[in-house]
Amino acid sequence: RVGASRPPASGLGRALLDLDGKGAQDREARDVLAFLNDVSGKRFRPTEANLAPIVSLLARGRSAEDLRAVASDLARRWGGGDEGTASMVKPSKVFDEDAFADHLLRARRDGARTDFSRFAWSNRKGVAP
């Protein structure tokens, strides 16, 4: 198209693009997708279909840390089972907006069970809990 240009890859133009949040959100979404690939052992490509649910959650105020917590928890729970549950580990299921709040609560609850560092008794040497 005449007059259409590609977004700048670096320099001041890239910095200005990042100011509106879209460039930063896209980069964050790609990082979250890469994290899902790492924890699930899969190789999802950064396509529009795979990035859209992640970008949507980020745009609604969810943090990348929340998305990583859910990805890690669901990959652990769903990925270790049979082929039926392993096939559920995909961006459209893991980052589903309707179920995300429940997934996040479960990830935080399960994570809290294994992290005892906040309790005083866990920091004492030689004392069993």
RAJO-V310053 format. One record per pair of residues at least 4 apart in sequence whose C-alpha atoms are under 7 Angstrom apart, sorted by the first residue. I is the first residue (numbers start at 0). GAP is how many residues later the second one is. Records with the same first field share a line. If there is no record, write none. Layout:
# RAJO-V310053
I = GAP + GAP
This chain:
# RAJO-V310053
7 = 5 + 6
8 = 5
9 = 4
10 = 4
11 = 4
12 = 4
13 = 4
14 = 4
16 = 6
17 = 4 + 5 + 6
20 = 4
21 = 4
22 = 4
23 = 4
24 = 4 + 30 + 33
25 = 4 + 29
26 = 4
27 = 4 + 36
28 = 4 + 22 + 25 + 26
29 = 4 + 16
30 = 4
31 = 4 + 32 + 35 + 36
32 = 4
33 = 4
34 = 4 + 33
35 = 4 + 35
36 = 4 + 5 + 6 + 7
38 = 33 + 36
39 = 35 + 39
45 = 4 + 5
46 = 4
47 = 4
49 = 41 + 42
50 = 4
51 = 4
52 = 4 + 39 + 42 + 43
53 = 4 + 41
54 = 4
55 = 4
56 = 4 + 5 + 40
57 = 4 + 5
61 = 4
62 = 4
63 = 4
64 = 4
65 = 4 + 38
66 = 4
67 = 4
68 = 4 + 38
69 = 4 + 33 + 34 + 37
70 = 4 + 23
71 = 4
72 = 4 + 34
73 = 4 + 20
74 = 4 + 14
75 = 4
77 = 7 + 8 + 10 + 11
78 = 6 + 7 + 10
79 = 6
80 = 4 + 5
81 = 4
82 = 4
87 = 5
88 = 4 + 5
89 = 4
90 = 4
91 = 4
94 = 5
95 = 4
98 = 4
99 = 4
100 = 4
101 = 4
102 = 4
103 = 4
104 = 4
105 = 4
106 = 4
107 = 4
108 = 4
109 = 4
110 = 4
115 = 6
116 = 5 + 6
120 = 8
121 = 7
